[in-house]
Amino acid sequence: MHDSNTPSLLTRLSGFSFFCLLTIACFTWFIWSAFNLISQIQDGSSVISFDKGSMYMLGAGIGLAILTLGGLYQGVMRLKFSTKQERVIRDGVIAGIIIMFVFPHVVHYPVSEIMKERNYYRCEKMSYRWLLYKKLIYTDTLRTCESLVREEQITRSSSGR
């Protein structure tokens, strides 16, 4: 007999797949941004962009990965959690949330120090912030920063913004 309150296998797999995609997207965004930052610093690029907002994705990815595994275990496979497993899931999600809010600030300090050591300037006019999302632009010279600002103004005026 089928219980009307029990979601179908397709519904359970759809939810699991959705959380898998979100988890993969978080880790991909974080890894891509970290890789770009490290390669720009190592290459000594004239413009270095630090996407501080993407650093939040490490904690979000960890929390989502734990929730996704829990969803697979309990939602798809229909297994019950033991007390120890519930504690691990709870602590893992809490750790993911803590990492999500602490890690970007922990990374920002050494990046800022590395930029100072290498005599880079923070190009305030090209850096931007929206809520917690922040992207910082560093340039090797003030002239490079001014050039970026001019290019942005030309792009805005030609696009009708």
Residue, then its C-alpha position, 0 to 999 in steps of 0.5 A: m500500500h502506498d502512503s499518500n504523504t510519502p514522496s515518490l522516488l522521482t521527487r526524492l531523486s530530483g531534490f537530491s540532484f538539485f542539492c548536488l548541483l548546488t554543492i558542485a556550483c559552490f565548490t566550482w565557484f570557490i575553486w575557480s576564483a581561488f585558482n584565478l587569484i593565485s595564478q594572477i598573484q604568481d604571474g605578477s599580473s598588472v590587475i589582480s581581482f580578489d573575489k572575496g564574495s566567492m570565498y563564502m562558497l567554501g563554507a556554503g559548499i561544505g554545508l550543502a555537501i553535508l546536507t546533500l549526503g544526509g538527504l541521500y542517506q535519509g531521503v533517497m535511501r530511506l535509512k534512519f540516522s543514528t544519534k552519532q550520525e545526527r550529531v555529525i550532520r549537525d556539527g558539520v552544517i554548523a562548521g560550514i556556516i562558521i567557515m562561510f562567514v569567517f573564511p573570507h575575512v581570514v583570507h582577505y588579510p593575507v591577500s591584502e598584505i601580499m598586495k602591499e608587499r608587492n606594491y599594488y594599489r587598491c583600485e577603489k573606483m573599480s572595486y565594488r560591494w553588494l551586501l556580503y559580496k565584495k570584489l577588490i581590484y588591485t593594480d600595479t600602478l595608479r595609471t593602470c587603475e585610471s586606465l581601467v576606470r576610463e575603459e569602464q566609463i567608455t564601456r558604460s557610455s557606449s552601451g547606453r547605461 
